[in-house]
Amino acid sequence: MAEQVLLGVSGSIAAYKACELCRLLVKAGIDVQVIMTSHATELVGPSTFRSLSGNAVALDLFDDPSAPIHHIELAKAASVFVIAPATANIVNKLAAGVADDLLTTTALAFTGRLVVAPAANTQMYLDDTTQESIRTLEARGATILSPDIGALACGDKGPGRLPEPQVIADAVLQALKRSKALAGRHIVITAGPTREDFDPVRFVSNHSTGRMGYALARAALQMGAEVTLISGPVNLPAPVNDHLAFVPVVSAREMCEAVLHAAQSADVVLSAAAVADFRPQMTSDTKLKKYALSELSELEEGETVISVKLVQNPDIITQLSEARQAGSLKPDLVLVGFAAETNDIDSNAREKLVRKGLDLIVANDVSREDIGFASVDNEVLVISPESDTPIAKASKFEVAWRLLELVSDRLRRSDVD
């Protein structure tokens, strides 16, 4: 059965180029379902796309009586949705979550790989709002194709021309390739911090937001994997997908138990969570009063020192490595650790790779504000026993894609061996 791609065509004069894009995709053996905005139909007739694709063109939320929830049926049927041309209006709607026609409603319901090819007047494309929308879509995992520079229909010259159809088709084919890279694999991902309670209102934790782990989960789903996302407390919505099992936890011990259980059937474990190394030795079920935590001593400056005994939490990734070696997990299970460091990044990560028996370790400098905790972007060095692979600064979703491609390559090599 042919792969299905949604082709969204919006009201730009460049809509005529989408006809050639449709032809190229069909020639590549892809089942193309075209969605047109009402403005697009003023520029290219739906019958043209019907002839090129061999499918009826979707125009309105209620134009298919056999699919009463048309946009949902369209969104579920495809693994890639390419919008070309995407006007500045459409780009800004997508970023804001506006869903006021069939194209934008389908995009909001779509959970696969989104490819957006903007085409607009130079000033409209360069406008701060449009550029911010592009950054927002990239951060969410969309592939944004940079427009060509040249003469525009309005007479202006500058960026805003729709890329050539072959360039867009190549991007779609690459997205389709990615969407199958982890098909049939079970990927376990940990994300966020853990919290280690003193009492019901006080805890020890860290600055992890979970963004990297959640980006990995979304990317793995779009690569066709079955995903188990085990998450500490974060302010992020869990991805909603039929192929995702979401397991919320709080403490390191809860996370350890959940990971060891999920790993029984896993092909890959990505340990992106920032798990607390220590927890309070004693935990109270009721709120502790100020002087009940421990013995207090007054400093000369009038400050108070509280001494609290901590005990070590289980080392999750080490337990997985030992279980794999003992034969209780798949022998070819790929273990990926993360090293969030503030100094001696490479050497600390390499030591951790060896000490914990990992296949890959992802090292990043969390002391940098532009790629550290709570940042939108990341920049990492992926270290294996055989080689080092730098991933340049990009959105955490794009970094997740590139990391999972390395994991996919390792799985393929293991299959061959």
N, C-alpha and C positions, 0 to 999 in steps of 0.2 A: 504494500500500500504506500502510495506516494506521501511524502511529507507535505503538510499543509502550512502555507504561509499566508497571513493576512497582509494585504496591501492597502494601506489607507491613503487616499488621495484627497488633498484639501485644495482650497480655491486660490491657487497661485497660477500665474501664466505658464509656469514650468510644468503644469499638469500634463502637458502633451508628452513630456519625457517619461512619465510614468508608464505610458503605453509600451515604450521600448523596454523598460524595466520588467514589466509584466511578461513580455515576450521572452526575455532572457531567462527569467525564472522558470517559465513553462518549458523552455528548451532544456533546462537543467533537470527536468523530471519532477518539478515541484507542482503541487496542486495549489493554485493561487486563488484566493477568495478576496475580491476587491470590495472595499467599503469606500463610498464617495460622500463627501459633504454636498449640500445643495449648491454651494457656490462652485464647487468643482464641476458639477454637471453643466454649468453655464459655459465652461471652457472646453470640455471633452465629453462627448456623449457616452452614457453608460453602455450603449450597444457596442462601442469600440472595445471596451474592456470585456464585455460578454463574449465577443468573438475571439479575443486573444486568449482569455483564460478558460473558456468553455464552461464557465459557471455564471449563474445569475449574479448580478451586481447588487450588493446590499446598500440600500439608500436610506431606509427609515426604520425606526425602532419597531414598527408594526407592519413591515412589508412582507413578512413571511408567516402566513397563517399556520403553517406546520410547526413553527418555533415560536410559541407565545412569549418566551423571554429571549428574544432574538440575540441581544448583545451577549448574554451569558453563553448561549450555544456557540456563537462565533468565537468568544474568548477561550472556551475550553477546547476547541477543535484544533488550534494551531499552537506550535511551539515558538514561532517567531512572528512578530508583528512589526512590519516596516511601514513607516509613514513618510511618503515621498511624493510630492513635496509637502513639507510641513511649514505652513505660514507662521509668522510671528504670533499671530492670534492663537493658533493651535498649540505652539510650543508653550505659551504662557498658560493656556487652559490645562494642558497636561500637568504642568508643574503645580498648579493650584488645585488640581483635582476637580475641575469643572467638568460636568458631564451633561451637556445640553443637546447632544445629537447622537446619532448612532456611532460615529467614529470615536468621540471622546468617551462615551458611555462604555463602549467595548474596551477601550484602552484602560479605563479605570478598573474593569473586571479582569483584565488580562494579567496572568502571573508568569508568563514566559519571558523570553528575551525581546526587549523593545529596541528597535533601530529607528532613529529619527534623522531625517535629512532635511535640514532647514532650507528654505528658499524665501528671501524677503528683500525688500529695499534695504540698502546698506545701513541707513540710519535706524530703521526699525530693527534690523538684526543686531546692531551694535548698542542699541538702547540698554540702559542699565537693567531695566526690568527683564528684557529678553535674555540678557547674559546671565542674570541671576537665576532665571528659570532653567537655562541650559545647565548651569552648575548643579542645580537641585536635581534635575533628571539624571545627570551623570552620577551624582552621589547615591541615587536610588538604584543604579545599575544599568541605566539605558546607555546604548551606544549612540553617540552624537557624531554625525559626520560633518566635518567642517565644510562650509560652502566654498565654491570656487570664487575667485576674484576676477572681475571683468565687467564688461558693459551689461547693464540691466535693462529690462524692458522699459523702465521709466526714464531712461536716459542717463542715470547716474552710473558711476564706475566705482567698484569697490567690492568687498565681500558680500555675497548674497545670492550668487548663482547656484542653482541646484547642481550637485556633483553629477558627473556623467553616469548614465544608467549602469554601465559595467562596474564602476566603482561601488555603487550601491548594491548591485547584485552580488559582488564579491563579499561585501560585508554581511549580507544575508546568509550566504553560504557558509561563511565562517561562524556565524551565530548558530546555524543549524548543526554544524560539526560539534560545537561546544555543547549543544543541547543533548547530545548523545554520548558524550565522553564518559559519563559515570552511570550510564543506564545499567540497571541490575545490581548496582553496588549499594551496600548499607554503610552510610557515613554517620558516625557519632561525633557530635561537636559540643564542646563545653564553652560557655560564654559568661561574661560578667564577673562580678566579684562574689566572694562568699562573705557572710556575716557570722561572727562568732560572739554570741551573747554573753554579757555579764549578768543581765537581768532582762525583763521584758522591754525596757526602754533604752538600754545602753549596749553597744556592741563595738567590736573591732572589725574594720573593713579596709578597703582601699579605694582608689579613684577610678577603677575600671567602670566603663559605661556599657560594655557588652557589644559595642558597635561592630567590632571586628568579627566576633563570633556570629552575630546575626547576619552580617554580610556574607560570611562563609556559608551559612545555612541557606540563604536565598540563592547564592551562586550554585551550590550543590544541587538544589532542587531544579534549577534551570538546566543543569547538566544531566538531569535524568535520574538522580540518585534517590534512594529512600533515606530519609534523614531523621535522626533522633537529635533534637536540640535540648541539651540539659543546661538550664540557665539559672544563675544566681539572681538576686533581686536587682532589676534594672527598670528604667523608665522607657522601655521600648515595647511596642506591640509585637506579640509573637506572630511570625508568618503563618498565614492560614493556607493550608494546602493538604490535599488528600494523602500526599506522600510524606507528610511531616508528623512525627510524634514529638510533642512538646512536654518536657518534664521540668517543672519549676522546683528549685531547691533553695535552701537558705545557707546551710552550713557546709563546711568542707567534708564532714563525715557523710552528710546526706548526698552530696555530689559524688563522693567516692562510691557509695553504694549504688547509686543510679548508673554511674559509668561502668562499673564492673558487671552489672546486670545487662546493660545494653550492648556491651562489647562482646557478649557471647556469640552474637551473629554478625558482628561488624567486619567490614573489609578495611576500614580506615577509622582511626580515632584522631581527631584534631583537638588538642587540649589548649584552647584559646582563653579559657577562664583564668582570672587572676585569683588563684586559690590562696586563702590565708595560710601561712606556714604554721601559725600558732593560734591557740584558743585559751581562754581563761580556764584555769584548773577547776574552779568552782563556778557554777551558774545557779542563780536564784530564780525561783518561779515567781517571786514577787519583787517589786522594786526595792532595791537596797537603799538605805539611807546613807547620807554622805559619809558617816563614820563607820559604816558597816563593811565597807569594801576590804579594808585591811588596817594594819597599824599605821598611824599617821605620825609624822614628825614635822615640827615647825622649823622652817629655815630662818636665818637671821633677817632676810628681807621680808619676812611675813608670809611667804608662799608656803603651800602645803605639798608635801611629797606623798604620793600613795604608792605603795609597793603591792604589785599584783603578780601572782604566780601564773605563768603560762606553761602550757604543755604543747608538744609538737603534734600537728595534724598529720593524718596519713598522706603519704606521697602517692598521688593517684597514678601518675604516669609510670613511676617505678614499679608499682604493683602490676600494672598492665604488662610492662616489659617482662617481669618475672613470670607472670601467668602465661604469656606467650611462649617463653622459653621452657616452661614446665609442660606445655602441651595442652593446657586447658582453654586456650584461645586458638584461633586460626594461625597456623605457622607463618603464613604470609601476610598477617595483619600488619598494616602500615601505621606506625605510630609517629605522630607529628606533635612536637612540643613547641612552646613559645618561650622566648627569653626576652622579657621586658627589662632592659638594662639602662643604667644611667652613666656608666663608664666602662671602659675596656669591653665594648660590646661584642666584638668578634671572639676574643679569647674566652670570655665568660660563657658565651653560647657554645663554643666548641667543647669546652670542659663539660657542660651540661649534657650535650649530645652523647658523649662517651659514657659519662657516669650513669645516665639513665637508660642507656641502651636504645636510643631513638633511631629512627630511619631518617628523619628530617627535623631540623629545628629552625624556627623563624625568629630571627633576632631583629629587634628594633630599639631605637633610642627614645625612651619615654621622657627624657629630660628636655626634648625639643617640643616647644609649644605647638608647632605646626603639624607634628605627626604623633604626639603623645596621647595620653588618655583624653577622652572627650573630643578629640579632633575629628574632622571629617575625612582627612587624608591619612595615608600611611606610606612608609618607605621602609623596606625590609631587606634583609639578606637571608636567603634560604640556604642553609648549610646541610650537606649530607656527608657521609664518610668518603664519598667519591669526588664531590665538587661543590663549589659555591655558586649560587645564582642570585645576583642582585635584582630586586624589583624596584624600579624607580618610583619616585613619589607620584601617587595617583589616589583616586578615591578608594576608600576601604573596600568597596565592592569590586573595583577593577583589580586591586591587589589580591582579593579573594579569588577572582577568576584565574589570575596568573598562577597563584599558589596551587589551586586545584588542578590546573593543567599539568603542573609538575607531578602532583600526586597521581594523576591519571596516567602519565608516562611511566611512572614507577610501577603501577598496577599492571600495565601492559607488558612491561619487561618481565615482571614476575610470572605472568601467564605463559610467556614464551619459555622461560626457564623451566 
